Amino acid sequence: MNFKEWIISGSLLLSFLPTASFAQDAVKDPKPAATHEPLAGTQPLTMEGDIASQLVAGVDRFLLKKIDESVEKRARHWKRDFSSAEAYNKSTEPNRKRLAHILGVRDPRVPFDAPELMATTAQPALVGKGANFEAFAVRWPAFGDVHGEGLLLVPNGKKIADVIAIPDADLTPEQITGLMPGVPAESQYARRLAENGCRVLVPVLIDRKRKKRHAPDSTSGGNLTSREFLYRSAFELGRHLIGYELQKVLAAVDWFKKDSGKETHKIGVFGYGEGGMLGLYATALDSRINVVYVGGYFGDRRNTWQQPIDRNVFGLLDEFGDAELAAMIQPRNALIIQAVDGPEVVLPGQGGAPARLSGPTVESAGGEFERADKLSFDPKIKSGFPKTAFQWTGFGGKFPTVTAIGIFLTALQSAIAQDQGLPQILAKSFDIDARQERQQHEIDRHNQWLLTESPYVRAKFMKELYDAADTKSLEKYEQARKKYRDIFAKEVIGQFDDQLLPANPRSRKTYEGDGWTGYEVVLDVFPDVIAYGILLVPNDLKPDEKRPVVVCQHGLEGRPQDTIGKAGYPYYKAFAARLAERGFITFAPQNLYIFQDRFRTLQRKANPLGKTLFSIIVPQHQQITDWLKSLPFVDGTRIGFYGLSYGGKSAMRIPALVDNYCLSICSADFNEWVWKNASTRSPYSYAWHGEYEIFEFDLGSTFNYAEMAALIAPRPFMVERGHSDGVAPDETVGYEFAKVRNLYEARLGLGDPPHVSPSPSGGEGGVRGPSRCEIEWFVGPHTINGKGTFDFLHKHLNWPKR
């Protein structure tokens, strides 16, 4: 998809209005250079083909290698004490807290005495009867205004244990209870457990149904699964669909414990597919669960990036694989793993994230189990814990087997009895669609409530920095800024520990423009990772002269060439070339956001490591600016950043972390960014559209655009905004910018020194000069305007207009 197609097809529905900033007829494409000699001080660039494609491919290899390396590196997060089960649990408590945080298990659960019976005048709550149990439709409070909902199976005789039986996302509670078809009788594990004396609570999960999603009063949107749709907003707000469903399971555990009183009934969780995932996480988090069965899920997690995006947990693989979770469970619980095939799912994309899901192979599950066994034993002190109960079924089995159900019941101290047959159906009908809609609506409503609360959460988070700003002391502000900068770098953007390689600059003269010469440049960054761009050097440079540099960043699906010629004129206005004609040195980097799913899957690969696309892009810009500073004709104290659209997104993040940039200009992107990603009411929101990589974990609690700008301060910062830009409405741009201007002007007191002029009383009065923080509004669309921003560059880079 090219830049124009993206603007029209996504959430940016623009009217392409004329702008008088430049005359297109005056723009000439640069001529190919007659010779390809390198820039002085660099080696010849000999790379052929599409360097942008090679750049993306190299980052892909880098991230896949990092995923493989993550398995061995997880040990640095663990300090297991094997002296006793109690000591072990205490030693792993920090890991448990970290797991809860990244899963989004944060909201306090709501205490309750018992589940509510779900009945109407037309339909009693009793929906079925088995040989030894009754099935009731119920719901129970979980967190906020969100409830769990499903079936409660109550045994007729003595209760031997309490069990939460969790189906896969595409199965219903009724199917694993035998009240609806879809699961073989021998695998209807909720029913089999209830027949054998277990009280069984069966929650419904959010399904994977795909449908066209769009804002109210709009038809623009993509085909998303229910799970992905709810995941998107939650992820931006520091929550997760997995965490929400875990809260429903753990709320049931709360009730079981409360209801048991002084009795010591065991609590079990039996989960298959998505239910197996939830069972594994729940038991790792909660020591009150005594027995857990995981079917069709347990295995090597390094392929998480290929699976449905609602399984994407930020930072998971940095600390946890399934083996680590199993090792957290083993000292106190029985863990039963069965390598059944599990659910098979293929998602083609079409507005959502493409994905493929299948159950683990025997090799994958077995290898992970062997790792779990090693993690549960300390060879130095020859101490550890008993092996996990483990059951193989081999290939061909899709659902949990009778044997596995028997092992689970044995762990609960009950022997499996003979199958009592399908239950009697008492319900007139099962309105599973209405129940699913209720469940989805409650989660969406909670997400939107979190969105309204998020400005207050961020204000509390940023208090130390804003208090420092109020002192008007730049020294105190800088001390606080460094602390928040580290949080942003390590916990939000994600920072690799790798040291930058020697730049090893290679270049070749490629273009000749109106008063400038253009060089393609390639720099090494990390193994397999390069930086690539086009350097424009004015031809009138004098010997020993040092000039300022403007780094000109393209947008989505763009290339450096778009910033220097007619190809990207409607959007970029050849701004890198225009600035070079004014005497600035310019550098136009190739960024990662090109080739659609190829770059979007890089985000999928980075996220489980606790990293993002900008974990690569920031080091690229650090290397670029370090190299620019080394050039004899560059003034390293005067390097500015100017980016459009996705380049504007870069303008908020890169200069916040790369101090070589002395100013930043965000064009055609600045807005209330958390709202832009998390709202399910606004037609401007990414919640509906195909940019599945755009969501960044927990920005709602940490850094919106005003907070990112606070990391750029006290350096000059500017926003360029067209009134007809479909990124967001003017009011949300103005709302977010007002916070930034308040920081610069009111809190920090920044601005040019005041001009002294006579006061009306005859004395001298102070009139503040231009601010370091500006916005230019213009009548036009999603484009470079190049008027106020060019003036801003001349002023703050101290370069005279020609």
N, C-alpha and C positions, 0 to 999 in steps of 0.2 A: 504494500500500500504506500503510495507516495504521500507527500506532505499535504497536498490539497485533498486527496481522497480521505486522509485521516481526519482533517478538519470537518469535512462534510458528513462523514459517516459516523463519527463519534458523538460525544456530547457537545461538540463545538459547532453549532449551527449558525453560520455567520452570513451576514450580508456583506458582500465584497464591495465596499464603497471606495470611490476614488480618493486618493490622498495626494496632496500637493508637495509632499516632502522632497521628491526627486522627479525628474522627467525620465521616463523609461527610455526614450530615444537617445538620451545622453549616455546610457550605459552601453559599454562595449565589452564583448567577451575578450579576455586576455588572449594574446597570441601565444602559441606554443614557442618555447624558447628554442633558439637555433642550435644551441649546444647544451649538454647536460652536465657541465662541470659542477662539482660540489661547492657548497659554501665554504669559505676559508675556515680551517680548523676542524672540518668534519671529513669523514671517509665517504667515498662514493656510495650512493644508494643504488643497489642493483636488483632490488625486489621487483618482480614482474607480476602482472595480473592485478586483481582487485585487492589492494592492500587492506581496505576496510573489512573485507570478508576474511582475510587472513588474521586480522586483529581479533575479530569475534571468535574465530576458530581457536586461536591461541588461548583466549580467556576461558573458553569452554574446557580445553584440556587442563588448564590450571585448576579450575574449580573441581573437576572430576578427580584430579589427583588429591586435592585437599579433602574431598569427601572420603576417599580411601584412607588417607592419613589420619582422619578423625578417630578411627577405631582405637588406635594405639595411644593417641594423645588424650583420650578421655581420662586416663588414670590420674592426670594432674589435678582433677577436681575432686578426687575421692581420698578420704583418710579413714579407711575401715578399721574398726577395732573388733577383733575376733575373740576377745577374752570372754564374752558372754553375749547372749542374745540381746539383753538390755543395753549393754555397752555398744553393740553393733548398731542397734536402732538409734541410739543417741549420736553415734558418729556419722550416721547418714542423714540426720535431720536437716542439715544445711542443703543437701541435695534434694531432699523432699520439698523444702520451701522453694528452691529454684524451679523444680518441676512444676509445682502449683502455679508459680508466677508465669512461666512461659505458656502454660496451658490455659491461662486466664481464669484460674479458680481463685477469684479475688473477692467477689461479693459475699457478704454474710448470708448464711442460710437462715431461713425462717423456721423457727420451732413450731411444731404442731403435735397435737395429741394423737391423731389418727387420720388416715386418708378419708376423703369425702366420697360418699357413694354418688355416682353420676346417674341420676334417674330423672325421668320426666313422667307426666301423667299418662303418657302413652307407652313408656318403656321402663320397667323396673330396672334397678341396678344389677339384679341377678340375671346374667346373660347365658349361663350354662351350668350343667352339672355333670361331673364325672363320677366314676364308681366310688371314689373316696374323697371327693372335694367339690366345692362350689366355686364358680367363677363370677366375680363382680367387676363391673366397670367402675373405676375409681380415678381420682386425681389427688395430688398432695402438693403443698407449697414447697418450693425449692429455694428461690432467692428473689428479692424484689417482688414483682407481681407475676413472676414466672412459676408455673406449676409443672410437675411431672404428671403424666396421664397414661393410663393403660388398664391392665387387668390385675386383680388380686385373687389368687387361688388359695382358698382356705380349706385345709384338710378336715375331714369329718371326725377323725379320731385324734389321737395324741400327736402333737406337733413335735417333730424331732429336730427341726432347724428352720431358720429363716433364709430364704434365697432370693436374690434378684436375678431373674433370667432375662438377659438382654438379647434381643434379636439383631440381625443385620439391619442396616438402614432400609433395605428394600423388602423386608419381611415385617409383618404385623404381629402384635401380641397374640391375635386370634389364630394365626397360622402355626405358631410354635406351641399353642395350647390345643390344637386339633379342632377348633371351632370354625376354621376356614381352610380350604385346600391350599396346597403349595409346598408343604413339607411332608415327607414320608412319615407314616405313623411311628416307626421305630425311632425317628429323630425329633419327635415333638417333645423337646426336653422340658419345657415348662410343665406340660401335662404329666410326664413321667416322674418328675420330681414331686409334684403335688400328690400323685397317687401313692407315693412312698412316704408320706407324712410331712413333707416340707410345706411351709407357708411360703408362697411364691408371689413376688411382685414383678410384673412384667411391664416395663416402660416402653412407650412408643418412641422411636427415634425419628428425627427429621429425615425425610426420604431423599432419594437422588433423582426425583422426577425433573425432567428438563422442560422448560417452557419459556416463551418470550416474556421477558421482564422489562418493564418500562415505568417511568414516573407517571403519576396521575396527570391526566390531560396531555399525554404525549404518546406517540407510537414508536419513538426511537429507543432501541434497546437491543439486547442480545439474548440468545438462548442459554439460560443458566439453570443449573440444578438448584433445587431448594437449598441444599447444603452450601453450595458456593455463594449463593445470594446472601445468606445470613452470615456466613464466614467473613465476607468482605468488610462490612461495617464493624463487626466485632473485632477483627484483627487490627484495624486502624485505631480502635479505642482500647487496646490492651486486653481484649478478651478473646475468646475463641469458641467456636461451636462445640469443639471437644470439651472445653471447660464447662460450658453450659450443661451439656448432657452428663458430665461427671457430677455436677452439682445435684442434678436430679437423682442420680444413683446414691450419692453420699447422703442426701436428705433422707432417702429410704433407710440407709444404715442408721442414721440418727434415730429414726422412729423405731426400728427394730430394737436398738439398745434400750431406748426409753420404755418401750412396751414390755420388754422382758423383765424389767425390774431386777429382782435379786436372782432370778433364774439365769442359767449359764448356757442358753441355747447358742449353738454356733451360727455364724453368719457366713453364707457362701454367695459367690457371684459366678454365674454360668453365662459366658458370652460367646457368640459366634459372629465371624466377620467383623463388622464395625462394633458389634457388641463385645467381641473378643478383645479388640483394642481398648474399649472403655473398661472392661474388666481388668486388664493388665495395668492400665494407668491407675484405676481406682484402688486396687490392692497395693500398689506401690506407694500410694499416698496415705492410705488409711489402715492402720494396724488392727482395727477392729474386725476386718474381714479375715476369716480363718481359712477359707478354701476358695480357690478360683480356678475355673476351667477357661482356657483360651483356645478356641477352635478357628481354623481358617485365617489366622492372622500372624502368629509368632514367626519371626524370621529376621533376616538381614534388612535393616532400614535404609541402606545406602541408596536404594532406588525410590525413596519417598518422592523425589522431584517428578517422577513419572506418574504418580498416583493422583487421584482427585485432589484438587488444591485445598479442600477443606481438611486434609490431613497435614497441611503445611504448618509446622510448629517452629517458630523462630528460635534458633539456637539449640534445637533438640540434639542433633548429632554431635555437637561440641561436647556434650556431657553424657548423653543417654543413647543407648541402643536398647533393643529388647533384652539383651543379656544383662545390662545394668539394671533394668527394671526388675527382671527376674531375681537378680541377686539381692535387691532391696526386699523382696518378698520372702525369700527362702527361710531365714532364721525363725520366723514366727508363723508362717502360713504354708499350706500345701498348694503348690502350683501344678496344675495338670495341663499339659500342652498336647494338642492333637493336630497333626499335619494334614487336615482335610483340605480339599481344593479351595473351598470358600467361594464367595461371590465373584462372578466375572462381569466386569464393567468396562465399556469402551465409550469415552466421551470425545466427540470429534472437534470440539471447540465451538465455532459458530457464535462467538460472543463471549463464551466462557473459556476456561483453561482446558486445553486438550489433555486427556489422561487415559490411562489404561490400568485396570486393577484386576488382579487375580490372587488366589491364595498362595501361600508360600510353598516352594518346593520342599521335598524332604531334605535335600542337601542344604538349603537355606536355613530351614528350621533346626536341623541337626547341628550345623555349624554354630548357630547362635546359642543353642543349648550348651554345647561344649564350652563356649566362652563363659556362659553363666556359671557353669560348674567350676571353672577355674577362678572366677571372681569370688566364689563363695568359700575359698580355701586359702589360707596363708601358709605357704610352704616353709616360711622361716620359723614359724612357731608350731607347725604341723597341727594347725587348728582350723576348724571350719564347721560347716553345717551339712546336714544330710542332703543327699541328692534330691532334686525336684522329681516328683512323679511325672513320668513322661510316657506318652502313648503314641505309637505310630499307627497310621492306617494305610500308608502307602498311597499310590496314585489311584484315582478313580472315585474315591469317596468325596461326596460334596458336603454332606451335613454331619453333625455330631453322631457318633455311633452309640449303640446300646452299651457296649463295653466301656466307653468313656463315661457315660452317665453312671454306670455301676461304680467305676473308680471314684467318681465325684461323691456319690452317696456313701461309699465306704469311708472316705475321708471325713464325712459328716457323721460317721458311726451309725450307718444304716445300710442294710443289705437291699439290693434292688429286687423288687417283686415282679411277678409276671405282669405283662401288659394287660390292663383292664379294659382296653377298647376305647373308641372315640367317645367324647363326652356328648351329652344331650344338649342341643342348641335351644335356648329359651328366648333369645332375642328375636324380635320380629325382623330386624335387619341390623347390620353393622355399618354405621355411617363413618367409615374410616377417613373419608375425604374431609368431612367437617372437623373431625378431631385433628387431622394433620394441619388444617388451616388455623385452628385455634393455637396449636403449638407454635407454628411459624409466626403468627401474629404476636404472640406474647414475647418471643425473642426479639423480633424486629422492634417492638415497642420499647423493650429494655435498652436495645442499642440506641434508639433515638433519645431516650432519657439520658443515657450516658453522654450523648453528644451535647445536649443542652447543659449538662453539668461540667463538661470538659474545660471551658474557659476558667472556671473557678479552681479546678484541679491543677491546671497549668500555672495559674497565678500563685498557688501555694508552693508548687514545685520550684518556681523561679524566684521565690521571695528573697533569697540571699543575694542574687544578682541585682534585683531591682532595688533592694535596700542599699547596696553598694553604689548604684547609680545615683540615688537620692543624696549621697554625700557630696556629689559634684567632684569627687576625687577620682581621676582616671587611674591612679595607681591602685586604689582599692577595687575599682571596677575591673581592672585587668586581672587582679588576683582571683576574683570571683569568676570572671569569664573563663579562665583557664580550667577551673573545676568543672564548669558546665560544658566547656568544649570537650573535655575528656569523656564526660557522660555521653555526649552526642556522638563522639567518634567511636567509642567502644560498645555502647549499649543500643544505639539507634541506627547509625550508619553501619557499624561493624568495621573493625580494624584488624587487618592481618599483621602478624608479628614479623613477617619477612622484611628484611632490609632491602632498600632499593639497590638494584644492580648499578654498576657504572653505566652511565647513559649511552656510551658508545655511539655518538650521533653519526647518522648517515644522511646524506642529502644529495639532491640533484636539482639543478636549475630546470624549471618546468614551464614557467609562464613569464611573459613580459607584458606589463600593463602600462597604463598612462602614468608614467613617472615612477614606476616601481618594478622590481624584479621578484618573481615568486619562486620559492624553493619547496619541494616536497621534503619532509624531514621525518625520519624514524628514529625513535629512542628506545632502548631497552628499559624495562621497568621491573618485572619479576620474571622468573623462568617461564617461558611461553607467552609472556605478556609484553606487548609493545605499546608505545604511544606514537601516533602518526598525525601529521597535520601539514598545513601550508603556511610558510613564513613569507610575508611580504615586506621587502626592504626598500624604502624610498631611495631613489637614485641620486638624490642630492645630499646624501650624508657627507659631512665634512670629516677630514682626518681628526681622530681623537674625540669626535662628538659622541655624546651619549644621549639617546632619545627614549621617551616613554614607549611602552608597549600596550596594546589593547588585544587581549585574547578574545576572539569573536566566536561564540559557540552556536552552532546550528541546532535545529530542533529535531523532532521525531522523524526517523527515516531520512535524515539529511546527510549531507556530505560537506566537507570544507569547500569544495568547488562551488557549492550553492551560494556561498557568502562573498564570492568575488566576481560573479558574472551574471548573465541573463537567466541562467537556469532556475535560480531561486528568487528571481526578482520580485514577484508579487508579495513575497513575505520578507525576504532578507534585505532587499534594496541594495544588494552588493555592498553591504556596510563595511566589510573588511577592506575591500578595495577603495571605497570612498574615504575611509579613515587614512589609508595609506597615501592617498592623493593629498590629504591635508598634512602629511608629514609624519604621522604616527607610524611606528613599526607595528604590524599586526601579525597575529598567529591564529589560524583557524584549525582547531583540533578535530580529528574524527572521533566522535563519541560512540559509545557502545550501542545506543538505541537505534539500531538499524537491522533490517532483515526480519522483522515481525517476530514469529515464534522462536527464531534462532536466538534473538537477544532476550526475549521474555523468559525462555527456559533457563537462561543464565541466572535470572533472579530466583527461579525455582531451585536451582542448585546452590545458590549462595545462602538463601534463607535458613535451611536446616543447620547451617554452620554458624548462625548468628551474624550473617553478612548480607550485603545488598549489592546491587550494581555499583553503587557509589563506593563500596569497599575497594573496587578496582579503579574507578574513575578518579577518586581523590589522589591515590598514589601516582596515577598518570599525570595529573596536573601538578603535583609536587615535583615530579621529574621534569616536566615541561618548563615550569617556572624556574627551577634550579638551573636548568640549561640556559634559558633565556638570560638569566642574571650573569651567566659566565661569558656571554658574548661581549666583545670589546665595545660595541656601539650601543649597548643597552644600559639604561639607568635602572638598576635592579630595585631601586626604591619606588619606581613609578611604573608598576605593572597593574593594569586594570582588567576586570572581567566584565564582559557584556554578552548576554545570552538571550536568545529568543525561544519562547515556548518551552520545549523540554530543555533547551539551553537556559531559559529563565529558571526552570526548576533547578538546574545546575548552579545558577547564580545564587540561589539561596543556601545551597549545601556546601559547594566547593570552597568559596572564600571564607565560609565559617570555619573551615578546617585547614586551609592553606594560607598561612599568614604572609606568604610572598605577594598575595594580591593586596594592593593598597586601596582598592575600591571595588564595588560591585554594582552592576546595573541589571535588574530583572525586567525583561521585556515580555509582554504577552503571556504571563503566567501567574503573577502575584495575585493572591486572593486568600480567602479564608479556607486554607488548604484542608484542614480536618473535616470541615463541613462538606467541601467539594468531594471528599472520598467516602464519607460515612452517611450522608443524608440519603434517605430513601423517599424523600418527598420532592426534592429539587430536581428539575430536568437537567440541571448542569452537572449532576453528580456522576462520578465514575462507577457508582454502585450498579449501574445498569449496562455498562458498556464493555468493550472487548479488551481494555487495557488491564488485564488481570495481574500484571506485574507491578502496578502503580501503588499498591497498598503497602504501607510501611508500619511495622508493628509498634503499637502503643504511642504513636504521635499524639493521640488525644490527651494523654496524661503528661506529655513532656514538651515537644517542640512543634508548635504551629509556625506559620511564617513569621509572625512577630517575634517569637522566641528565637528562630534561626537568625533573623536580622539582628537580634541582641548579641549574637555571637560575632557578627560582622562589625558591630559598633566597637570603638568609636570611628572606624574607617568610614569614608563617605559611602552612602548607599542611595540608589535611585530606582524608581519604578517607572516604566513606560507603559501607558495604558490607553488602548483605543476604545472609545465608547461602544463600538459595535463588535468588540471581541467576545466571542461566545464562550470563552473560558469560564466566565462568571459575570454576574451583573455588577454594575458600577458600585452599588451600595455595599456589597461584601468586600470588594477591593478597598473601598474607602474606609470601611470599618476596621479592617486589619491594618491598613497603612496608618491610620490614626494612632494606633498603639505604638508603632515604630517612631512616628514623628514625635509623639509625647516623650518617648525614651530619649531621643536625641536632644530635643529642645527643652522640655520641662524638667526631666530628671537629670540628664547629664549636662545640660546647658551648653550644648555644642553649637557652633556656628562660626562664621568668619568673624574676626575682631570687629566690634561696632564702629560705624562711621561716626565721627564727632561732628555735630552740627548745632547751631544756635537754638536754644530753647525759646518758647514764646515769652518767657519771663526775662529774657536777656542773657541768661547763663548758657552753659553748654549742656546739651542733652545727648544721650546715647541712643543710636538707632542700630539695631542688630543687622548685621550683614546677612548674605545668603546662607542658608542652612547646609550642613553636610548631608542632610536627608531630604530628598525631593521626590516629587511625583509630577510627571507630565501627562495630562489628559489631552487626547486629540480626537478629532472626529475621523474615525477610520476603523478598520478591522484588525485581525490578528496579524500584525506586521510590525516591522521596524519603522519608526517614524523619523528618527535621526535628526531632530531639531534640538529640543531641550537636552537630550542625552549627549549629543555632540558637544553642546556648550558645557555640560557637566564634565565631560572628559577633558576639554581644553582647560577648564578652571582647575580641576583637582589633580590633573597630571601636569599642570603648569606648562602647557604647550600653546604658543600663540596661534590665533586664527590667521588663516592666509586669505 
